[in-house]
Each structure stands twice: as structure tokens, then as C-alpha cells.
Amino acid sequence: MTYYSFGINQTGSKNRMAKLTEPLVWEIKFGKYAKKPAEWVSRKFEISLVHVKQLRAGKRWQHVTIDYLPQRGTSASN
């Protein structure tokens, strides 16, 4: 049994514990949720306030950059 079977060392939405997807993270960092208050985003997506702030600071989900283009229809609805 390897660590990978438990989701350890899996990045992004490949980690089975992830609540977010790459397109949604892009929207939080650069898209339509970028201007929303961090408190609002944390409540909407049921993630911690610290996690939202770390996303926006580039300390989490580093592989999602401005060049990453989310696929249409994969972000959360309002």
C-alpha cells in the first residue's frame, strides 16, 4: 500500500479530501470571486478564512496561475 492510495501527496483536486477544484480556485484567485471579501468566500465554499487568504497569497494551489484557464461550466454556481 502506498501513500498515494490514501490521497497523500496528491495536489489540487486529485486529493480526495479537496473541497475545491482548479477552475474554482482560479475564480477565487483571479476571476469573479477575486474581489469578494475573504469572509464571504470562506462561508460560500465552506473553507476556512485562512485557506482563502493563503489561496490569494499564492501559498496554496500554486499550480493554478493566471495563465490557467478554467473550463466553462465547471465553476460553482451562485
Secondary structure, DSSP 4 states (H G I P E B T S, - for coil): --GGGGTTT--GGGSTT-S--HHHHHHHHTSTTTTS-HHHHHHHHT--HHHHHHHHHTSS-TT--TT--PPTT-SPP-
